[in-house]
């Protein structure tokens, strides 16, 4: 039995706590990051708080093995005086939206092999995709994740705005969104690229720009130039 304490009440903390509660070989408890006086002892103490709070919270934890869940913070951001590690589930989490942890990659980092095995054992109680990733690799993954998730979602929002302006249902685009995501499981993103930018279809590009407001034009032009430049590389 692995004992786990999760510090934090945000989306990641909530989803991890719920997942570990369903695991047969884990005894999990959670506490609010604002109440750190009586932290139960545990094999693994997971700090699932904002990046800015990791140093302060970890400095108050005396448990033997402390990890954070951040994609961008270094393992050195942990200020506990005991063993350190990272337990980063690479996924977007929203309260009330269920996720399948078997489909979520766990990016793990520790200071020694024994602790890595412990984190792997804990991760395998709730998931199947386990990776040993160092801080530099994890930061690169986090940046890449911002592109495929946060930036892409902003483009969905922009597309939704365009649809609203023309009184067109955004749901018409959903099959295209799904096919675009599915396609990169079969071929590389570079090979999957289509559209007027890669074809250098100047007439279509101009027609598109004429339909957009100034902010949308800036985004469209920036991405068009990026696609065309990337094709030349």
Secondary structure, 3 states (H helix, E strand, C coil): CEEEEEECCCHHHHHHHHHHHCCCCEEEEEECCCCCCCCCCCCEEEECCCHHHHHHHHCCCCCCEEEECCCCCCHHHCCCCCEEEEEEEECCCCCCCCCCHHHCEEEEEECCHHHHHHHHHHHHCCCCEEEECCHHHHHHHHHHHHHHHHHHHHHHHHHHHHHHHCCCCHHHHHHHHHHHHHHCCCCCHHHHCCCHHHHCCHHHHHHHHHHCCHHHHHHHHHHHHHHHHHHHC
